[in-house]
């Protein structure tokens, strides 16, 4: 997996897609958001690549040490509320 910090490297979408055809891409934005881009139709290949990716494994290790956790029940409640609100508007 290749990590691209968009604050340091300016790339247009066609360049990112070209890179994502070779390997998954983690885009880091200037406001701290992260986006994962990879070819959508080859999930098994993607899983194997990520398993063997030192960078991605390091990324997961860093994320797992994060102290901020959201209880699963809270996530379920939020999803149910959003679905309920969506049904009201349809």
KOLTI-752529 format. One record per residue (C-alpha): x, y, z; residue in one letter. Coordinates in pm, whole numbers, plus 50000, padded with zeros to 5 digits. Last residue first. Layout:
# KOLTI-752529
XYZA
...
//
This chain:
# KOLTI-752529
461135087250149X
461845114350408X
460505094750706X
462405063650598X
465675083550604X
465025095350959X
464475059351073X
467595047850891X
469635075651054X
468275067151399X
468995029951349X
472545038051238X
473135059951544X
471785033051779X
473995006451618X
477055029051657X
476245035152023X
475804997952083X
479204991251927X
480845013852185X
482975041552033X
486645040552131X
489155068652172X
492405054852315X
494015048751976X
496495020152004X
494605000151740X
495065028151486X
498855026151516X
498804988451469X
496484991951169X
498855017251004X
501824994451076X
499934965950906X
499214988850611X
502864999250578X
504164963550615X
501864952550334X
501564914850306X
498084912950451X
497114943350245X
498164926949919X
496324894850006X
493144913750096X
493304933949774X
493694902849561X
490634887949728X
488634920049678X
489304923849305X
486414943849165X
486854976149358X
490354986749256X
491775005549549X
491445038749728X
491545044350105X
490815079450226X
492205095850537X
491215128950692X
493795150750866X
492705184850733X
495565185250479X
494365152350334X
496035118450367X
495365094450080X
495955057250138X
496435039449805X
495965002649721X
498384988849460X
499014988949083X
495655001948957X
495645025649254X
498665043649107X
496815051348782X
493755061648982X
495815086249187X
497355101248872X
493925105048710X
492595121949024X
495195149449023X
498205148949247X
499915174949468X
502355158149702X
503135174050040X
499625183850153X
498235154349960X
500145130050180X
500205098449970X
500535064450132X
501255034449910X
500005000050000X
//
